[in-house]
Amino acid sequence: MANCLFPAGIEHVTGTLTKTTIVTSKGVITKRVVAQVRNGKQKLYIREDKPRRSKPTNKELAARASFAFIASEVSRRILAGDNRPRKLIWAEVKAELKKGTAPCK
C-alpha cells in the first residue's frame, strides 16, 4: 500500500489501473494494481489472485447449495408479485429452510 498524489482532476481515481494475467500449469494468476480512496487519501494496492489449491469442504458445498436455493426462491417470489423488500423475503425463506418448511431443496 502506498499513499499517492495524483494531479488535479484525477486526484480521486478508483478501480483497477493495470491487470496482468499469467497462465501456468497450475492455473491462471492475475496481478492487479488497484486504486482506492480511503479516509480522503488515495491508496494503491497490489493484488495477486491465484487459483484455489484445496477442494471445497462438505460444509462449504452445503452453504453454497443453501445460498443458491434461497436466492432462487427469493427471485421466484418477487417475480410472482411479492412487493416486500428483498431483505425481508430473504430472511423469511432462510427461516423456512432452517425449520424445514421450505417448498423444496
Gaussian input, Z-matrix of N, CA and C with variables (Angstrom, degrees):
# hf/3-21g

backbone

0 1
 N
 C     1     B1
 C     2     B2     1     A1
 N     3     B3     2     A2     1     D1
 C     4     B4     3     A3     2     D2
 C     5     B5     4     A4     3     D3
 N     6     B6     5     A5     4     D4
 C     7     B7     6     A6     5     D5
 C     8     B8     7     A7     6     D6
 N     9     B9     8     A8     7     D7
 C    10    B10     9     A9     8     D8
 C    11    B11    10    A10     9     D9
 N    12    B12    11    A11    10    D10
 C    13    B13    12    A12    11    D11
 C    14    B14    13    A13    12    D12
 N    15    B15    14    A14    13    D13
 C    16    B16    15    A15    14    D14
 C    17    B17    16    A16    15    D15
 N    18    B18    17    A17    16    D16
 C    19    B19    18    A18    17    D17
 C    20    B20    19    A19    18    D18
 N    21    B21    20    A20    19    D19
 C    22    B22    21    A21    20    D20
 C    23    B23    22    A22    21    D21
 N    24    B24    23    A23    22    D22
 C    25    B25    24    A24    23    D23
 C    26    B26    25    A25    24    D24
 N    27    B27    26    A26    25    D25
 C    28    B28    27    A27    26    D26
 C    29    B29    28    A28    27    D27
 N    30    B30    29    A29    28    D28
 C    31    B31    30    A30    29    D29
 C    32    B32    31    A31    30    D30
 N    33    B33    32    A32    31    D31
 C    34    B34    33    A33    32    D32
 C    35    B35    34    A34    33    D33
 N    36    B36    35    A35    34    D34
 C    37    B37    36    A36    35    D35
 C    38    B38    37    A37    36    D36
 N    39    B39    38    A38    37    D37
 C    40    B40    39    A39    38    D38
 C    41    B41    40    A40    39    D39
 N    42    B42    41    A41    40    D40
 C    43    B43    42    A42    41    D41
 C    44    B44    43    A43    42    D42
 N    45    B45    44    A44    43    D43
 C    46    B46    45    A45    44    D44
 C    47    B47    46    A46    45    D45
 N    48    B48    47    A47    46    D46
 C    49    B49    48    A48    47    D47
 C    50    B50    49    A49    48    D48
 N    51    B51    50    A50    49    D49
 C    52    B52    51    A51    50    D50
 C    53    B53    52    A52    51    D51
 N    54    B54    53    A53    52    D52
 C    55    B55    54    A54    53    D53
 C    56    B56    55    A55    54    D54
 N    57    B57    56    A56    55    D55
 C    58    B58    57    A57    56    D56
 C    59    B59    58    A58    57    D57
 N    60    B60    59    A59    58    D58
 C    61    B61    60    A60    59    D59
 C    62    B62    61    A61    60    D60
 N    63    B63    62    A62    61    D61
 C    64    B64    63    A63    62    D62
 C    65    B65    64    A64    63    D63
 N    66    B66    65    A65    64    D64
 C    67    B67    66    A66    65    D65
 C    68    B68    67    A67    66    D66
 N    69    B69    68    A68    67    D67
 C    70    B70    69    A69    68    D68
 C    71    B71    70    A70    69    D69
 N    72    B72    71    A71    70    D70
 C    73    B73    72    A72    71    D71
 C    74    B74    73    A73    72    D72
 N    75    B75    74    A74    73    D73
 C    76    B76    75    A75    74    D74
 C    77    B77    76    A76    75    D75
 N    78    B78    77    A77    76    D76
 C    79    B79    78    A78    77    D77
 C    80    B80    79    A79    78    D78
 N    81    B81    80    A80    79    D79
 C    82    B82    81    A81    80    D80
 C    83    B83    82    A82    81    D81
 N    84    B84    83    A83    82    D82
 C    85    B85    84    A84    83    D83
 C    86    B86    85    A85    84    D84
 N    87    B87    86    A86    85    D85
 C    88    B88    87    A87    86    D86
 C    89    B89    88    A88    87    D87
 N    90    B90    89    A89    88    D88
 C    91    B91    90    A90    89    D89
 C    92    B92    91    A91    90    D90
 N    93    B93    92    A92    91    D91
 C    94    B94    93    A93    92    D92
 C    95    B95    94    A94    93    D93
 N    96    B96    95    A95    94    D94
 C    97    B97    96    A96    95    D95
 C    98    B98    97    A97    96    D96
 N    99    B99    98    A98    97    D97
 C   100   B100    99    A99    98    D98
 C   101   B101   100   A100    99    D99
 N   102   B102   101   A101   100   D100
 C   103   B103   102   A102   101   D101
 C   104   B104   103   A103   102   D102
 N   105   B105   104   A104   103   D103
 C   106   B106   105   A105   104   D104
 C   107   B107   106   A106   105   D105
 N   108   B108   107   A107   106   D106
 C   109   B109   108   A108   107   D107
 C   110   B110   109   A109   108   D108
 N   111   B111   110   A110   109   D109
 C   112   B112   111   A111   110   D110
 C   113   B113   112   A112   111   D111
 N   114   B114   113   A113   112   D112
 C   115   B115   114   A114   113   D113
 C   116   B116   115   A115   114   D114
 N   117   B117   116   A116   115   D115
 C   118   B118   117   A117   116   D116
 C   119   B119   118   A118   117   D117
 N   120   B120   119   A119   118   D118
 C   121   B121   120   A120   119   D119
 C   122   B122   121   A121   120   D120
 N   123   B123   122   A122   121   D121
 C   124   B124   123   A123   122   D122
 C   125   B125   124   A124   123   D123
 N   126   B126   125   A125   124   D124
 C   127   B127   126   A126   125   D125
 C   128   B128   127   A127   126   D126
 N   129   B129   128   A128   127   D127
 C   130   B130   129   A129   128   D128
 C   131   B131   130   A130   129   D129
 N   132   B132   131   A131   130   D130
 C   133   B133   132   A132   131   D131
 C   134   B134   133   A133   132   D132
 N   135   B135   134   A134   133   D133
 C   136   B136   135   A135   134   D134
 C   137   B137   136   A136   135   D135
 N   138   B138   137   A137   136   D136
 C   139   B139   138   A138   137   D137
 C   140   B140   139   A139   138   D138
 N   141   B141   140   A140   139   D139
 C   142   B142   141   A141   140   D140
 C   143   B143   142   A142   141   D141
 N   144   B144   143   A143   142   D142
 C   145   B145   144   A144   143   D143
 C   146   B146   145   A145   144   D144
 N   147   B147   146   A146   145   D145
 C   148   B148   147   A147   146   D146
 C   149   B149   148   A148   147   D147
 N   150   B150   149   A149   148   D148
 C   151   B151   150   A150   149   D149
 C   152   B152   151   A151   150   D150
 N   153   B153   152   A152   151   D151
 C   154   B154   153   A153   152   D152
 C   155   B155   154   A154   153   D153
 N   156   B156   155   A155   154   D154
 C   157   B157   156   A156   155   D155
 C   158   B158   157   A157   156   D156
 N   159   B159   158   A158   157   D157
 C   160   B160   159   A159   158   D158
 C   161   B161   160   A160   159   D159
 N   162   B162   161   A161   160   D160
 C   163   B163   162   A162   161   D161
 C   164   B164   163   A163   162   D162
 N   165   B165   164   A164   163   D163
 C   166   B166   165   A165   164   D164
 C   167   B167   166   A166   165   D165
 N   168   B168   167   A167   166   D166
 C   169   B169   168   A168   167   D167
 C   170   B170   169   A169   168   D168
 N   171   B171   170   A170   169   D169
 C   172   B172   171   A171   170   D170
 C   173   B173   172   A172   171   D171
 N   174   B174   173   A173   172   D172
 C   175   B175   174   A174   173   D173
 C   176   B176   175   A175   174   D174
 N   177   B177   176   A176   175   D175
 C   178   B178   177   A177   176   D176
 C   179   B179   178   A178   177   D177
 N   180   B180   179   A179   178   D178
 C   181   B181   180   A180   179   D179
 C   182   B182   181   A181   180   D180
 N   183   B183   182   A182   181   D181
 C   184   B184   183   A183   182   D182
 C   185   B185   184   A184   183   D183
 N   186   B186   185   A185   184   D184
 C   187   B187   186   A186   185   D185
 C   188   B188   187   A187   186   D186
 N   189   B189   188   A188   187   D187
 C   190   B190   189   A189   188   D188
 C   191   B191   190   A190   189   D189
 N   192   B192   191   A191   190   D190
 C   193   B193   192   A192   191   D191
 C   194   B194   193   A193   192   D192
 N   195   B195   194   A194   193   D193
 C   196   B196   195   A195   194   D194
 C   197   B197   196   A196   195   D195
 N   198   B198   197   A197   196   D196
 C   199   B199   198   A198   197   D197
 C   200   B200   199   A199   198   D198
 N   201   B201   200   A200   199   D199
 C   202   B202   201   A201   200   D200
 C   203   B203   202   A202   201   D201
 N   204   B204   203   A203   202   D202
 C   205   B205   204   A204   203   D203
 C   206   B206   205   A205   204   D204
 N   207   B207   206   A206   205   D205
 C   208   B208   207   A207   206   D206
 C   209   B209   208   A208   207   D207
 N   210   B210   209   A209   208   D208
 C   211   B211   210   A210   209   D209
 C   212   B212   211   A211   210   D210
 N   213   B213   212   A212   211   D211
 C   214   B214   213   A213   212   D212
 C   215   B215   214   A214   213   D213
 N   216   B216   215   A215   214   D214
 C   217   B217   216   A216   215   D215
 C   218   B218   217   A217   216   D216
 N   219   B219   218   A218   217   D217
 C   220   B220   219   A219   218   D218
 C   221   B221   220   A220   219   D219
 N   222   B222   221   A221   220   D220
 C   223   B223   222   A222   221   D221
 C   224   B224   223   A223   222   D222
 N   225   B225   224   A224   223   D223
 C   226   B226   225   A225   224   D224
 C   227   B227   226   A226   225   D225
 N   228   B228   227   A227   226   D226
 C   229   B229   228   A228   227   D227
 C   230   B230   229   A229   228   D228
 N   231   B231   230   A230   229   D229
 C   232   B232   231   A231   230   D230
 C   233   B233   232   A232   231   D231
 N   234   B234   233   A233   232   D232
 C   235   B235   234   A234   233   D233
 C   236   B236   235   A235   234   D234
 N   237   B237   236   A236   235   D235
 C   238   B238   237   A237   236   D236
 C   239   B239   238   A238   237   D237
 N   240   B240   239   A239   238   D238
 C   241   B241   240   A240   239   D239
 C   242   B242   241   A241   240   D240
 N   243   B243   242   A242   241   D241
 C   244   B244   243   A243   242   D242
 C   245   B245   244   A244   243   D243
 N   246   B246   245   A245   244   D244
 C   247   B247   246   A246   245   D245
 C   248   B248   247   A247   246   D246
 N   249   B249   248   A248   247   D247
 C   250   B250   249   A249   248   D248
 C   251   B251   250   A250   249   D249
 N   252   B252   251   A251   250   D250
 C   253   B253   252   A252   251   D251
 C   254   B254   253   A253   252   D252
 N   255   B255   254   A254   253   D253
 C   256   B256   255   A255   254   D254
 C   257   B257   256   A256   255   D255
 N   258   B258   257   A257   256   D256
 C   259   B259   258   A258   257   D257
 C   260   B260   259   A259   258   D258
 N   261   B261   260   A260   259   D259
 C   262   B262   261   A261   260   D260
 C   263   B263   262   A262   261   D261
 N   264   B264   263   A263   262   D262
 C   265   B265   264   A264   263   D263
 C   266   B266   265   A265   264   D264
 N   267   B267   266   A266   265   D265
 C   268   B268   267   A267   266   D266
 C   269   B269   268   A268   267   D267
 N   270   B270   269   A269   268   D268
 C   271   B271   270   A270   269   D269
 C   272   B272   271   A271   270   D270
 N   273   B273   272   A272   271   D271
 C   274   B274   273   A273   272   D272
 C   275   B275   274   A274   273   D273
 N   276   B276   275   A275   274   D274
 C   277   B277   276   A276   275   D275
 C   278   B278   277   A277   276   D276
 N   279   B279   278   A278   277   D277
 C   280   B280   279   A279   278   D278
 C   281   B281   280   A280   279   D279
 N   282   B282   281   A281   280   D280
 C   283   B283   282   A282   281   D281
 C   284   B284   283   A283   282   D282
 N   285   B285   284   A284   283   D283
 C   286   B286   285   A285   284   D284
 C   287   B287   286   A286   285   D285
 N   288   B288   287   A287   286   D286
 C   289   B289   288   A288   287   D287
 C   290   B290   289   A289   288   D288
 N   291   B291   290   A290   289   D289
 C   292   B292   291   A291   290   D290
 C   293   B293   292   A292   291   D291
 N   294   B294   293   A293   292   D292
 C   295   B295   294   A294   293   D293
 C   296   B296   295   A295   294   D294
 N   297   B297   296   A296   295   D295
 C   298   B298   297   A297   296   D296
 C   299   B299   298   A298   297   D297
 N   300   B300   299   A299   298   D298
 C   301   B301   300   A300   299   D299
 C   302   B302   301   A301   300   D300
 N   303   B303   302   A302   301   D301
 C   304   B304   303   A303   302   D302
 C   305   B305   304   A304   303   D303
 N   306   B306   305   A305   304   D304
 C   307   B307   306   A306   305   D305
 C   308   B308   307   A307   306   D306
 N   309   B309   308   A308   307   D307
 C   310   B310   309   A309   308   D308
 C   311   B311   310   A310   309   D309
 N   312   B312   311   A311   310   D310
 C   313   B313   312   A312   311   D311
 C   314   B314   313   A313   312   D312

   B1=1.4388
   B2=1.5235
   B3=1.3103
   B4=1.4615
   B5=1.5266
   B6=1.3237
   B7=1.4591
   B8=1.5254
   B9=1.3081
   B10=1.4614
   B11=1.5224
   B12=1.2938
   B13=1.4629
   B14=1.5214
   B15=1.3355
   B16=1.4475
   B17=1.5203
   B18=1.3316
   B19=1.4602
   B20=1.5295
   B21=1.3326
   B22=1.4657
   B23=1.5261
   B24=1.3159
   B25=1.4603
   B26=1.5067
   B27=1.3230
   B28=1.4733
   B29=1.5241
   B30=1.3343
   B31=1.4613
   B32=1.5225
   B33=1.3122
   B34=1.4600
   B35=1.5292
   B36=1.3115
   B37=1.4524
   B38=1.5293
   B39=1.3453
   B40=1.4597
   B41=1.5228
   B42=1.3213
   B43=1.4557
   B44=1.5119
   B45=1.3190
   B46=1.4533
   B47=1.5166
   B48=1.3297
   B49=1.4622
   B50=1.5249
   B51=1.3197
   B52=1.4686
   B53=1.5243
   B54=1.3249
   B55=1.4581
   B56=1.5197
   B57=1.3376
   B58=1.4574
   B59=1.5242
   B60=1.3274
   B61=1.4584
   B62=1.5216
   B63=1.3391
   B64=1.4532
   B65=1.5225
   B66=1.3261
   B67=1.4593
   B68=1.5261
   B69=1.3412
   B70=1.4590
   B71=1.5232
   B72=1.3139
   B73=1.4612
   B74=1.5276
   B75=1.3321
   B76=1.4642
   B77=1.5137
   B78=1.3096
   B79=1.4591
   B80=1.5146
   B81=1.3200
   B82=1.4528
   B83=1.5282
   B84=1.3324
   B85=1.4627
   B86=1.5235
   B87=1.3319
   B88=1.4580
   B89=1.5224
   B90=1.3349
   B91=1.4650
   B92=1.5244
   B93=1.3425
   B94=1.4634
   B95=1.5193
   B96=1.3268
   B97=1.4539
   B98=1.5199
   B99=1.3494
   B100=1.4546
   B101=1.5197
   B102=1.3387
   B103=1.4599
   B104=1.5243
   B105=1.3431
   B106=1.4600
   B107=1.5163
   B108=1.3344
   B109=1.4551
   B110=1.5242
   B111=1.3195
   B112=1.4636
   B113=1.5259
   B114=1.3133
   B115=1.4716
   B116=1.5278
   B117=1.3153
   B118=1.4523
   B119=1.5132
   B120=1.3207
   B121=1.4644
   B122=1.5184
   B123=1.3163
   B124=1.4571
   B125=1.5276
   B126=1.3242
   B127=1.4621
   B128=1.5223
   B129=1.3222
   B130=1.4587
   B131=1.5203
   B132=1.3278
   B133=1.4501
   B134=1.5233
   B135=1.3201
   B136=1.4609
   B137=1.5205
   B138=1.3429
   B139=1.4615
   B140=1.5154
   B141=1.3114
   B142=1.4598
   B143=1.5244
   B144=1.3183
   B145=1.4590
   B146=1.5264
   B147=1.3303
   B148=1.4597
   B149=1.5221
   B150=1.3418
   B151=1.4621
   B152=1.5309
   B153=1.3053
   B154=1.4573
   B155=1.5238
   B156=1.3307
   B157=1.4565
   B158=1.5178
   B159=1.3284
   B160=1.4608
   B161=1.5230
   B162=1.3214
   B163=1.4585
   B164=1.5234
   B165=1.3393
   B166=1.4676
   B167=1.5306
   B168=1.3238
   B169=1.4638
   B170=1.5245
   B171=1.3305
   B172=1.4678
   B173=1.5212
   B174=1.3297
   B175=1.4592
   B176=1.5309
   B177=1.3244
   B178=1.4661
   B179=1.5281
   B180=1.3139
   B181=1.4631
   B182=1.5283
   B183=1.3462
   B184=1.4618
   B185=1.5307
   B186=1.3197
   B187=1.4703
   B188=1.5248
   B189=1.3242
   B190=1.4701
   B191=1.5266
   B192=1.3299
   B193=1.4644
   B194=1.5307
   B195=1.3238
   B196=1.4589
   B197=1.5242
   B198=1.3209
   B199=1.4675
   B200=1.5235
   B201=1.3318
   B202=1.4669
   B203=1.5257
   B204=1.3459
   B205=1.4562
   B206=1.5228
   B207=1.3346
   B208=1.4677
   B209=1.5253
   B210=1.3322
   B211=1.4609
   B212=1.5282
   B213=1.3386
   B214=1.4630
   B215=1.5263
   B216=1.3300
   B217=1.4610
   B218=1.5377
   B219=1.3355
   B220=1.4688
   B221=1.5269
   B222=1.3249
   B223=1.4659
   B224=1.5252
   B225=1.3379
   B226=1.4626
   B227=1.5214
   B228=1.3295
   B229=1.4664
   B230=1.5300
   B231=1.3128
   B232=1.4688
   B233=1.5237
   B234=1.3295
   B235=1.4625
   B236=1.5245
   B237=1.3351
   B238=1.4663
   B239=1.5289
   B240=1.3449
   B241=1.4592
   B242=1.5145
   B243=1.3155
   B244=1.4733
   B245=1.5308
   B246=1.3406
   B247=1.4622
   B248=1.5169
   B249=1.3238
   B250=1.4617
   B251=1.5272
   B252=1.3390
   B253=1.4680
   B254=1.5332
   B255=1.3025
   B256=1.4666
   B257=1.5320
   B258=1.3295
   B259=1.4632
   B260=1.5309
   B261=1.3363
   B262=1.4607
   B263=1.5303
   B264=1.3201
   B265=1.4694
   B266=1.5301
   B267=1.3403
   B268=1.4602
   B269=1.5248
   B270=1.3346
   B271=1.4684
   B272=1.5293
   B273=1.3275
   B274=1.4543
   B275=1.5282
   B276=1.3181
   B277=1.4674
   B278=1.5338
   B279=1.3197
   B280=1.4681
   B281=1.5255
   B282=1.3356
   B283=1.4670
   B284=1.5252
   B285=1.3364
   B286=1.4658
   B287=1.5228
   B288=1.3116
   B289=1.4609
   B290=1.5248
   B291=1.3227
   B292=1.4585
   B293=1.5328
   B294=1.3499
   B295=1.4593
   B296=1.5173
   B297=1.3257
   B298=1.4651
   B299=1.5009
   B300=1.3432
   B301=1.4541
   B302=1.5134
   B303=1.3185
   B304=1.4704
   B305=1.5221
   B306=1.3372
   B307=1.4639
   B308=1.5288
   B309=1.3163
   B310=1.4523
   B311=1.5128
   B312=1.3111
   B313=1.4550
   B314=1.5025
   A1=107.21
   A2=114.52
   A3=119.69
   A4=109.07
   A5=116.02
   A6=120.40
   A7=107.29
   A8=117.25
   A9=120.78
   A10=110.34
   A11=116.29
   A12=122.11
   A13=108.04
   A14=115.92
   A15=121.03
   A16=108.95
   A17=118.11
   A18=121.36
   A19=111.98
   A20=115.33
   A21=120.90
   A22=109.64
   A23=116.16
   A24=121.05
   A25=112.46
   A26=116.56
   A27=120.10
   A28=109.89
   A29=116.76
   A30=119.67
   A31=113.88
   A32=117.79
   A33=120.23
   A34=110.22
   A35=116.22
   A36=123.09
   A37=108.45
   A38=117.47
   A39=120.78
   A40=109.17
   A41=115.15
   A42=120.03
   A43=112.31
   A44=115.63
   A45=122.40
   A46=110.20
   A47=116.45
   A48=121.07
   A49=110.98
   A50=117.06
   A51=120.82
   A52=109.02
   A53=116.21
   A54=121.79
   A55=108.24
   A56=115.96
   A57=121.95
   A58=108.20
   A59=116.22
   A60=121.06
   A61=109.09
   A62=115.59
   A63=122.12
   A64=107.85
   A65=117.31
   A66=121.87
   A67=107.95
   A68=116.29
   A69=121.70
   A70=109.00
   A71=115.96
   A72=119.69
   A73=111.76
   A74=117.35
   A75=121.87
   A76=113.28
   A77=118.18
   A78=121.43
   A79=111.80
   A80=115.70
   A81=122.16
   A82=109.42
   A83=116.31
   A84=122.10
   A85=107.14
   A86=116.43
   A87=121.36
   A88=108.80
   A89=116.76
   A90=121.81
   A91=107.88
   A92=115.70
   A93=120.87
   A94=110.88
   A95=116.21
   A96=122.47
   A97=104.92
   A98=115.23
   A99=121.54
   A100=109.53
   A101=116.69
   A102=122.22
   A103=109.06
   A104=115.81
   A105=121.80
   A106=108.80
   A107=115.48
   A108=121.03
   A109=106.89
   A110=116.75
   A111=122.73
   A112=108.62
   A113=115.64
   A114=121.45
   A115=112.00
   A116=116.28
   A117=121.28
   A118=114.99
   A119=118.28
   A120=121.99
   A121=110.13
   A122=115.10
   A123=121.69
   A124=108.40
   A125=117.34
   A126=122.37
   A127=109.68
   A128=116.41
   A129=122.56
   A130=108.41
   A131=116.61
   A132=122.65
   A133=108.54
   A134=115.49
   A135=120.64
   A136=106.17
   A137=116.67
   A138=122.44
   A139=109.23
   A140=115.53
   A141=120.68
   A142=107.63
   A143=116.78
   A144=122.69
   A145=108.80
   A146=114.83
   A147=120.78
   A148=109.05
   A149=117.95
   A150=119.99
   A151=111.14
   A152=115.10
   A153=121.59
   A154=109.55
   A155=117.52
   A156=121.30
   A157=113.44
   A158=116.98
   A159=119.51
   A160=110.82
   A161=115.08
   A162=119.87
   A163=108.90
   A164=117.82
   A165=119.89
   A166=110.74
   A167=116.16
   A168=121.24
   A169=109.46
   A170=116.20
   A171=120.67
   A172=111.01
   A173=116.97
   A174=121.53
   A175=110.76
   A176=116.38
   A177=120.42
   A178=111.26
   A179=117.16
   A180=120.62
   A181=110.98
   A182=116.45
   A183=120.62
   A184=110.43
   A185=116.78
   A186=120.94
   A187=110.61
   A188=116.70
   A189=120.42
   A190=110.73
   A191=116.22
   A192=120.60
   A193=110.49
   A194=116.63
   A195=121.47
   A196=110.42
   A197=116.40
   A198=121.03
   A199=110.66
   A200=116.84
   A201=120.86
   A202=110.87
   A203=116.62
   A204=119.76
   A205=110.73
   A206=116.97
   A207=120.52
   A208=110.25
   A209=117.32
   A210=120.79
   A211=111.56
   A212=116.72
   A213=119.20
   A214=111.35
   A215=117.01
   A216=121.01
   A217=110.97
   A218=116.70
   A219=120.34
   A220=109.93
   A221=117.00
   A222=120.52
   A223=111.08
   A224=116.38
   A225=120.50
   A226=110.70
   A227=116.44
   A228=120.25
   A229=111.68
   A230=117.40
   A231=120.36
   A232=109.94
   A233=116.72
   A234=120.36
   A235=111.98
   A236=116.60
   A237=121.18
   A238=111.61
   A239=117.11
   A240=119.61
   A241=115.70
   A242=118.72
   A243=120.78
   A244=108.08
   A245=116.88
   A246=121.07
   A247=114.15
   A248=116.67
   A249=119.20
   A250=110.00
   A251=116.85
   A252=119.26
   A253=110.97
   A254=115.66
   A255=122.43
   A256=111.24
   A257=116.80
   A258=121.46
   A259=111.36
   A260=117.40
   A261=121.03
   A262=111.66
   A263=115.87
   A264=119.83
   A265=109.55
   A266=116.16
   A267=121.60
   A268=109.83
   A269=117.19
   A270=121.10
   A271=110.80
   A272=117.22
   A273=121.16
   A274=111.42
   A275=116.79
   A276=120.87
   A277=110.13
   A278=116.62
   A279=120.42
   A280=110.53
   A281=116.76
   A282=120.87
   A283=110.95
   A284=117.09
   A285=120.73
   A286=110.97
   A287=116.58
   A288=120.89
   A289=110.25
   A290=115.86
   A291=120.59
   A292=111.37
   A293=116.30
   A294=120.92
   A295=112.31
   A296=116.27
   A297=119.91
   A298=113.15
   A299=117.52
   A300=121.05
   A301=113.14
   A302=117.76
   A303=121.46
   A304=108.62
   A305=118.54
   A306=122.34
   A307=113.49
   A308=117.38
   A309=121.34
   A310=107.84
   A311=115.48
   A312=119.09
   A313=109.64
   D1=142.60
   D2=178.73
   D3=-143.75
   D4=146.18
   D5=171.95
   D6=-83.35
   D7=131.42
   D8=-175.27
   D9=-127.56
   D10=144.19
   D11=174.44
   D12=-115.41
   D13=116.98
   D14=177.97
   D15=-101.44
   D16=159.04
   D17=178.82
   D18=-62.19
   D19=159.42
   D20=178.87
   D21=-56.36
   D22=141.22
   D23=-179.06
   D24=100.86
   D25=-32.03
   D26=176.66
   D27=-127.78
   D28=29.21
   D29=-176.05
   D30=-69.08
   D31=-18.48
   D32=179.04
   D33=-122.01
   D34=71.05
   D35=179.24
   D36=-85.61
   D37=135.33
   D38=175.18
   D39=-131.72
   D40=151.30
   D41=176.42
   D42=111.22
   D43=-173.32
   D44=-178.35
   D45=-78.99
   D46=124.34
   D47=178.68
   D48=-90.40
   D49=-43.41
   D50=175.98
   D51=-137.77
   D52=153.04
   D53=179.49
   D54=-144.00
   D55=125.76
   D56=178.81
   D57=-123.23
   D58=130.59
   D59=179.61
   D60=-113.21
   D61=129.28
   D62=179.83
   D63=-120.01
   D64=125.97
   D65=179.27
   D66=-98.62
   D67=122.79
   D68=178.54
   D69=-120.99
   D70=176.96
   D71=178.93
   D72=-69.40
   D73=-21.53
   D74=-179.83
   D75=-93.90
   D76=-3.23
   D77=179.69
   D78=138.27
   D79=-164.83
   D80=-177.33
   D81=-103.76
   D82=130.33
   D83=176.51
   D84=-110.59
   D85=128.84
   D86=-179.77
   D87=-115.66
   D88=125.48
   D89=177.08
   D90=-110.85
   D91=130.99
   D92=-178.05
   D93=-130.39
   D94=148.36
   D95=166.45
   D96=-109.35
   D97=117.36
   D98=-173.59
   D99=-116.26
   D100=134.10
   D101=178.09
   D102=-106.55
   D103=137.96
   D104=176.91
   D105=-141.96
   D106=156.39
   D107=174.65
   D108=-110.02
   D109=119.57
   D110=179.50
   D111=-129.34
   D112=126.83
   D113=179.57
   D114=53.55
   D115=37.59
   D116=178.15
   D117=78.45
   D118=2.79
   D119=-179.75
   D120=-112.77
   D121=140.79
   D122=177.21
   D123=-81.10
   D124=127.38
   D125=-179.93
   D126=-122.95
   D127=145.90
   D128=174.22
   D129=-118.38
   D130=134.77
   D131=178.74
   D132=-125.22
   D133=147.08
   D134=173.26
   D135=-108.48
   D136=120.24
   D137=-179.40
   D138=-112.90
   D139=141.28
   D140=176.35
   D141=-129.18
   D142=112.25
   D143=179.36
   D144=-96.00
   D145=123.18
   D146=-179.82
   D147=-117.41
   D148=156.03
   D149=178.15
   D150=-67.39
   D151=151.15
   D152=179.65
   D153=-67.83
   D154=139.17
   D155=-178.47
   D156=-97.45
   D157=-26.74
   D158=-176.81
   D159=-106.82
   D160=156.50
   D161=176.80
   D162=-78.79
   D163=149.48
   D164=177.02
   D165=-63.07
   D166=142.47
   D167=178.62
   D168=-75.34
   D169=166.18
   D170=177.61
   D171=-61.21
   D172=-37.70
   D173=178.70
   D174=-63.03
   D175=-42.11
   D176=178.82
   D177=-67.08
   D178=-40.24
   D179=177.90
   D180=-64.07
   D181=-38.36
   D182=177.68
   D183=-65.97
   D184=-40.47
   D185=178.61
   D186=-64.06
   D187=-40.22
   D188=178.18
   D189=-63.89
   D190=-43.73
   D191=-179.87
   D192=-64.07
   D193=-41.19
   D194=178.66
   D195=-62.87
   D196=-45.79
   D197=178.53
   D198=-60.18
   D199=-44.93
   D200=-179.04
   D201=-62.18
   D202=-41.94
   D203=179.58
   D204=-64.70
   D205=-47.71
   D206=-178.27
   D207=-61.39
   D208=-44.45
   D209=-179.40
   D210=-61.31
   D211=-43.19
   D212=-179.11
   D213=-68.97
   D214=-37.83
   D215=179.59
   D216=-67.28
   D217=-40.14
   D218=177.49
   D219=-63.06
   D220=-45.02
   D221=178.72
   D222=-61.99
   D223=-41.35
   D224=178.94
   D225=-60.57
   D226=-44.59
   D227=-178.96
   D228=-66.57
   D229=-37.67
   D230=178.90
   D231=-66.66
   D232=-42.99
   D233=178.20
   D234=-66.51
   D235=-26.25
   D236=178.85
   D237=-79.85
   D238=-4.48
   D239=174.50
   D240=111.68
   D241=7.88
   D242=176.88
   D243=-72.70
   D244=118.45
   D245=-174.65
   D246=-98.48
   D247=5.63
   D248=178.18
   D249=-69.61
   D250=159.73
   D251=176.66
   D252=-59.73
   D253=144.97
   D254=-178.32
   D255=-55.27
   D256=-37.68
   D257=-178.63
   D258=-60.18
   D259=-40.64
   D260=179.29
   D261=-69.12
   D262=-42.25
   D263=178.91
   D264=-63.33
   D265=-42.02
   D266=-179.84
   D267=-59.13
   D268=-47.19
   D269=-179.49
   D270=-62.35
   D271=-39.26
   D272=179.82
   D273=-65.03
   D274=-47.06
   D275=-179.54
   D276=-64.92
   D277=-39.18
   D278=179.01
   D279=-63.03
   D280=-42.03
   D281=177.92
   D282=-65.13
   D283=-41.18
   D284=177.79
   D285=-62.55
   D286=-40.46
   D287=179.92
   D288=-65.38
   D289=-40.00
   D290=-179.80
   D291=-65.78
   D292=-39.11
   D293=179.42
   D294=-76.83
   D295=-19.88
   D296=-177.94
   D297=90.53
   D298=14.42
   D299=179.31
   D300=-102.61
   D301=10.53
   D302=178.14
   D303=-67.01
   D304=152.58
   D305=-176.65
   D306=-53.34
   D307=-45.20
   D308=178.29
   D309=-168.83
   D310=165.09
   D311=177.24
   D312=-136.99

